[in-house]
Amino acid sequence: MSSEANTLGAVAAQRGGIGLLARGLRLRGPAEATAVADGPGSKALPELVQPDATPEQERLIRTAYRLIGMKGMHRMTLQNVADEAQVSKALVLYHFKTKENLVLVTMRWVLAQVAERVAAGIAAAEAPEDKVRAAIDAIFVDPLRNRNFYLAYTDLIAHAARNDRFSELNGTFRTIVNGAYAELIRSGMGRTFRVDDLDEAAMGFRALIDGFFVQWLEEDDWQRLHATYKAACTRAVLTYLGAAH
């Protein structure tokens, strides 16, 4: 276990954290790390692990995620979660102790799902251009799911700017996603993609995707325009990487 993961566990314990928080984030240390691609410069990526939740805890996590998308992190209350899940507020407090803990566990749960879905999509494709399309397919899943995720994720970014616990979680997710994009780009460097700096290209890849989503969120007709933004995002990323398409 890396020192960053141990630090996060200590912070959770000091601030009233629970077992779900301590187990919810694991980074692969040197002894267990595996390179994600062959060749010089390959890096082992940190790994988000979904919380080891009981069925009851997972139901509360799913409920909290739905409410974060509807109300935002600030307006959602533990009573809202309890009412929506048809349980007592005392039960929510029993499992998560504080609203901050519940929000952190919830965001870790959804970020782990997104990271795993993107990695699986990339791994299933062979040609570099197909890997780009697969990654974007894994992210642009459907209008409602994307809207709920990006509303929650933009809330997370705002919290991360002011709260170290949220900042650590968001930083790990960013490292994972940028690393996955870097390995995707590496697979086509010198043949399909024309980039000078791998890490910078990975940041640009992610910036294009997030930028298109932010603009899409601003649309009144977001459901109808989802496919339009997805197609535009795919073209923009391929163009940015120097691929013919």
N, C-alpha and C positions, 0 to 999 in steps of 0.2 A: 504494500500500500504506500502511495507517495505521501510526502510531507503535506502537500496541499489537501489531500483527502483527510489526513489526520487532523489538520488545522480546522477544516470545516466541521468535523465531528466534535472537536473540542468547543468550538464556538456554539454549536447547537446545544451541547450539554450545559454550557455556562448560561445560556439564555433560555433555559427551560425546554430544550429540544427533546425529542422522543426517539425511540428506536427507528422509526421510519426515516427520520432525517439522517440519522447516523449511518444507515445502510443504503440510503437512496442514491448516493453519489460515490462511485468508485473510480479511481484512476489507475490504469495499469502502470505498475512500477517497472524498473529495469529488469527485474528477475522474471516477470511474466509477460513483458511486452513482446509483441510480434510485429515485424515490419508489415505495413499494409501494401507495399509494392516492392518488387525486386529492383535492384540497381542502386548505384551510389546516391546518397542523399535521402533515401527512404526514411520516414520517421514513424515511430509508434505514436498513435493518437490516444488522447485520453478517452475514457469510455463512460458514458452515462448509463447507469443501471436503474431500471424502474424500481420503485419502492417495493419491498417485500410485504405487501398489504394483504390483510384478510379480506374476504368477500365484502364484509360490512364496511371496512375502511375504504375499499376501492369504490364502493357505491357512493360514499360520502365525497371521495375525491372527484368522481365523475360529476356529481351534483355541483360541487364547488366550481369546477371548470366551466360548466354550463352557465352558472350565475356570474362568473367573472366576465364571460363573453357578453352577457346581457346587461349587467350593472356596472362592471368595472371593479377593480380590486378595492378601491376606496369605499365604494357604496355597498358592496357585498358585506353582510354581517354573518356571524355564526348562527344567529337566529334564522336568517334567510335560508342557510344551508339546512338547518334542522327542519324548518317548515317544509321546504321542497322535498326533503328525503323522508318526511313524515316520521321523524324521531325527535327525541328531546334534545334541547341544547346541551344538557348535561352529558349526553352520550357523545356529542361532537367534541366537547371539552375533554372527556375521558380519553378519546383517541388521539387528539391533536394538541391539547393544552392551550394553545393560543391561535388566534386568527393568522398570525404571521407564519406559524408552523404549517398550518393547513394550506396556505397559499404556496409556500415553498415546495411542499410535497406535491401539490397539484401541478405546479409548473414543471417540476422535475419529471413527473409522470408523463406529461404531454410532450416535453422536449425529448425524452428518451424515445417515445414512439416516432416522432418526426425524424430523429437522427437514424433510427433503425430502418425506417421506410426508405429514406434517401440512400443509405448505404446498400440496402438490398436491391434497389432499382439500378444503381450504378453497377453493382456486381453482376447483375443478370444480363447486361448488354455487353457487346464485344467491341464494336468499332467505336472510336473516340466520339464521333458525332452522335452516335446512338446513345452513348453514355450521358451526353449532355441532355438529349431529349428525355432519357429515362429519369434523370435527376429532376428535371422540370415536371415531368409527369407525376413523380412521387410527391412533389410539393403542391402543384396545382391540382388538388384532388376533386373538390367540388365547391361551388360558391359558398354554401352555408358553413361547411367545415373550415374553409380558408378564412372566412370572415371571423368566425369565433376564435380561431387560432391567432390571427394577426391583431385582433383587438386585445386579446390576452397578452400577446407577446410585446406589443407596444407599451402596455401597462408595466410589464416586467422591466423593460428598458428604462422607463421613467423611475421605477423603484430602485433599479440597480445604480442609478446616478447618485442616490442618497443613502443606500443601505448596503453594507458590506456583504451581508449574507446573499442578497439578491445579485449583487455584483459578481460574487464568486460563481454562482450558478450560471449566470448569463455568460461570463467569461469562458467557462468550460464548454458550454454549448457552442459558442462562437469558434473556439479552437477546434472542436470536433468537425463542425461544418466546413470551415475554411480548409482544414486538413483533408477532408474527403474531396473537396473540389480541387485541391492542389494535386492529389493523386490521380484524379480524373484527367486533369490537364497534362500531367506528366506522361500519361499513357499515349498522348498524341503529339508530344513535343517533337519538333524536327520533321514531322511527317504531315500531320493534319493541322496542328495549331501553331501559330507563329506568335510566341510571347518571349519577352526578354527576361522577366523576373517571375518565377513561379509563385511566390507568396503574394506578390502584388496582383498577379492575374487572378489568383483565388479570391482575394478581397474584392476585386472588380466583379467577378462572377457573382458573388453573394450580394454585392451592392446593387447590381442590376436587378436581381430577383426581388430583393426587399424593396427597392425603389418602385418597381412595377406594382407590387402589392400595395404599397402606401397610396399610390395614385389610384389604384383600383378601388381601395376603401373609400375614396372621396367621391366616387360615382354614385349618383342617385339610382341608376339602373345597373347596380353591381351584379345582379344575377345574370342578366342577359349578356353583359360585357365580359364575363369571366373567361370564356373561350378566346375572345379577341385579345385580351391582355396576355393570356397564356401564349398564344401564337406570336405576339409581338415580343414577348420576353425571350422566347426561344430564338427568334431571328436576331435579336440584339446580342444575346450571349454568344452565339456562333460567330457573328460578325466581329464582336470584341476579341474573340480568340483567334480570329484570322482564318476561320474555316470557310470553305466554299459550301454554300447551301442553296 
